[in-house]
C-alpha cells in the first residue's frame, strides 16, 4: 500500500545529528530501506520534517522503518495511506 511517512524531528536531537554527521547517514539508510517514490524535506511546525512516499509491502516493516527515527532523532511519526491520480481514478470507477 502506498504510504506517506511524515517524520518530524526533535530540534535538539536533529542539531546533534547534524553536528556529529549522522543525520545524512540516517536519511540515506532510510531511503535505501524504503525506496521512496518521492521524498521532500521542509520545516513544519518549527521542526525539521521529512515526507516520504513509498510502498509499504508489509505492516510488519513499520518497526524497522520507525525505530531509527525514534531512537536517533526523537521524531514524531505519522503513517498515512495515500493515492496517486491513477489510484483515485480507479477508486472513482468503483463507485456505483
Wavefront OBJ file of the C-alpha trace (Angstrom):
o trace
v 0.000 0.000 0.000
v 1.289 3.449 -0.899
v 2.039 5.383 2.287
v 3.169 8.832 3.273
v 5.527 8.861 6.228
v 5.790 12.218 7.949
v 8.803 12.350 10.264
v 9.096 15.494 12.407
v 12.435 15.538 14.211
v 13.195 16.809 17.682
v 15.187 20.011 17.198
v 17.944 19.264 19.721
v 18.420 15.678 18.539
v 18.396 16.885 14.933
v 21.011 19.528 15.769
v 23.212 16.898 17.372
v 22.793 14.551 14.376
v 23.903 17.354 12.061
v 26.873 18.233 14.268
v 28.092 14.642 14.532
v 27.360 13.839 10.887
v 24.763 11.108 11.467
v 21.675 12.825 10.014
v 22.764 12.357 6.403
v 23.689 8.731 7.014
v 20.379 8.011 8.743
v 18.406 9.554 5.886
v 20.492 7.663 3.314
v 19.906 4.344 5.114
v 16.179 5.053 5.425
v 15.934 5.897 1.726
v 17.787 2.722 0.834
v 15.457 0.655 3.016
v 12.090 2.029 1.895
v 12.983 3.181 -1.628
v 10.539 6.121 -1.698
v 8.989 7.167 -4.979
v 9.276 10.744 -3.669
v 10.926 12.420 -0.682
v 10.514 16.023 0.434
v 12.178 17.888 3.272
v 10.964 21.079 4.927
v 10.304 22.792 8.224
v 6.802 22.050 9.531
v 5.571 23.364 12.853
v 9.079 24.620 13.562
v 10.654 21.158 13.197
v 12.792 19.561 10.512
v 10.340 17.322 8.695
v 10.594 14.672 6.015
v 7.687 13.498 3.862
v 8.464 10.117 2.317
v 6.097 8.415 -0.148
v 6.667 4.684 -0.519
v 5.084 1.273 -0.960
v 4.573 -0.426 2.410
v 4.640 -4.062 1.374
v 4.056 -5.489 4.857
v 2.869 -3.723 8.031
v 5.465 -5.703 9.977
v 8.072 -3.431 8.318
v 6.823 -0.429 10.313
v 9.056 -1.031 13.375
v 12.258 -1.357 11.338
v 11.365 1.811 9.411
v 10.307 3.777 12.505
v 12.860 2.914 15.172
v 15.869 4.711 13.629
v 13.816 7.933 13.576
v 12.602 7.413 17.154
v 15.943 6.347 18.610
v 18.245 8.777 16.810
v 16.076 11.837 16.237
v 13.280 11.709 18.809
v 10.956 12.005 15.824
v 7.182 12.097 15.807
v 5.952 9.827 13.000
v 2.685 9.648 11.115
v 1.845 6.980 8.545
v -0.976 7.891 6.150
v -2.302 5.787 3.258
v -2.232 7.877 0.070
v -3.265 7.563 -3.575
v -1.850 8.891 -6.814
v -4.093 10.199 -9.612
v -4.384 6.738 -11.190
v -5.499 5.227 -7.859
v -8.157 7.924 -7.475
v -9.485 7.256 -10.982
v -9.637 3.527 -10.277
v -11.430 4.184 -6.994
v -13.931 6.540 -8.600
v -14.670 3.847 -11.172
v -15.790 1.571 -8.334
v -18.469 3.987 -7.137
v -21.953 2.994 -8.187
l 1 2 3 4 5 6 7 8 9 10 11 12 13 14 15 16 17 18 19 20 21 22 23 24 25 26 27 28 29 30 31 32 33 34 35 36 37 38 39 40 41 42 43 44 45 46 47 48 49 50 51 52 53 54 55 56 57 58 59 60 61 62 63 64 65 66 67 68 69 70 71 72 73 74 75 76 77 78 79 80 81 82 83 84 85 86 87 88 89 90 91 92 93 94 95 96
